[in-house]
Amino acid sequence: METLIRVLGFSSIGFVLLIFLFLLQEGVPAFLEIEPGNLFGTRWYPTFDLFGTMPLILGSVLVTITAIAISLPLGVATAVFVREVAPNWAREILKPMIEVLAGIPSVVLGFFGMTLIAPAVREVFGAPTGLTAFTGALILAYMALPTIISVAEDALDAVPKSYRDAGLAMGATQWQTIWRVVVPAARSGIVTAVMLGMGRAIGETMAVMMVTGNAARMPLGLDAIFRPIRTMTATIAAEMGEVAQGSIHYHVLFGVGIILFVLTFAINLTAASVMFKKRRRGGLR
Amino acid sequence: MNRHAAQRAGFAVLALAALVVVIPILFVVGTIVARGTGAISWEFLTAMPRDGMKAGGIFPAVVGTLLLTLGTALAAIPVGVGGAIYLSEYARDNRLTRSIRLAIVNLAGIPSVVYGLFGLGLFVLFLHFGTSILAGSLTLAIMTLPIIISTAEEALRAVPTEFRTVSASLGGTQWQAVRYIVLPQALPGIITGVILGLLRAAGETAPILFTVAAFFLPSLPHSVFDQTMALPYHLYVVSTQVPGMPLKIQFGTALVLLILVLSMNVVATTIRSYFRRRRQW
């Protein structure tokens, strides 16, 4: 029994390796068979053998960055409110609400986004269609919020009470103590929160696919945010069902999967190393 | 502006941010409940879809999601709880253990659609399971593993060290301490973690897209090697793939899925807070 437990303990490493292995096996042919100029070009028209992944990569980046720009201030402010300021009754309402948000399936948010938010975006911004990068970013921002709030809250929680006492004893108001002492002390935890939220946003599939319009064009120019775009995740989800197994298109979609895997791996590795370093030093920063 | 006025203004901004977070949540849940309730009837839940899914019920999708969740549970619980027991009771703090933790963090961060690709590559094609309940459940199980492992480990670690010491002082082996003392004490926390993992599996669409989900099936699945319909995929289908679909059916499907995952959420948090209040240590 104990041997079995030991084996199960190591299973996570096995699964990560297995996932990477299968992505490589199915995806690497894409990098070998298609010339780099095409693969990293700006035109994604698989029916004409044009596999430029640039619009998809930039599409993902644009939506993710916009989403984080919305959810970072909202999330950190909410975490500070819940942890430092809110009266007990408000905390009792806020925390379960945020858990509810974390539990809503992404396809439900996507459905909600396309039936109610997209028409509103079209009206408000006068865009030709409501299915835009902005609509996707808005929904992604809310999907990333539970992660950002809970990790940031843990970080604030880890700041010793003596820091707060010292701030107040120096004559600072509670507000000054929060912004000049507590939040800076929790800085690394907040960075972790944002990284994890970013990882969540870049890998999100269904909601993004349903509200961003899925036009594989380069998101350049100032109005790109109010135009349809297409992300890497949406491309895989929308096209994998239709390709012939073993075709170049099939391998390219796995290749896009490799890019996603490596990106999220790097993001999570950074976030985790910040976390582990903090734990090992036993200190705050 | 003096600093006390600044404090009042600052707190007001924070409260406003919290409102901006909470109000859309209420709005989303409220709208789906308000517009979906009218669609839900006994027939909607227990009948097969009719007229190109524009009428009738969503029975096969509900059954499919329950089957997939059950399959996920069967595969993920033993592996996840076993992994958690290893990390909490046996693992030493060395490089190897740190790589396991790193692997778990990364497993949790892999996009759901990449799990779908992996399931397609390994289970559907390489192991020849085909697009089937088996392939879909195993894919979802690996996706839920990190959630189950980390919550179960936390529950096991919360059991005081003294419990293990006392067991050892009475001549118990380490395994006996784990099996008869630690595991029973940590059980409520583990169950909470398992439910939280399973509710994520029940609501996911991307991992089942290429591993199990069917657009429409005239009958229920007969074996684990059959395809099945599933609620999240069905919601995607009725809201994007079929033109002229009545909004009522879309909102009804969304509401059933929402009720399913949120009720699992409530069960999980109730178990957690009930046993936290009752435990003696």
Interface residues (C-beta under 8 A of the other chain):
Chain A: M1 E2 L4 I5 R6 L8 G9 F10 S11 S12 I13 F15 V16 L18 I19 F22 L23 Q25 E26 P73 L74 G75 A77 T78 V80 F81 V82 V85 A86 A90 I93 L94 P96 M97 I98 E99 V100 L101 G103 I104 P105 S106 V107 V108 L109 G110 F111 F112 M114 T115 L116 Y142 L145 I149 T173 Q174 W175 Q176 I178 W179 L196 G199 R200 I202 G203 E204 T205 M206 M210 T233 I236 A237 M240 G241 Q245 L253 F254 G257 L260 F261 T264 F265 I267 N268 L269 A271 A272 F276
Chain B: R3 H4 A6 Q7 G10 F11 V13 L14 A15 A17 A18 V20 V21 V22 P24 I25 L26 V28 V29 T31 I32 P78 V79 G82 G83 I85 Y86 L87 Y90 A91 R98 S99 I100 R101 L102 A103 I104 V105 N106 L107 A108 G109 I110 P111 S112 V113 V114 Y115 G116 L117 F118 L120 G121 L122 L125 F126 I142 L145 P146 I149 Q174 W175 L199 A202 G203 E204 T205 A206 L209 F210 P232 Y233 L235 Y236 S239 T240 L247 Q250 A254 L257 L258 V261 L262 M264 N265 T269
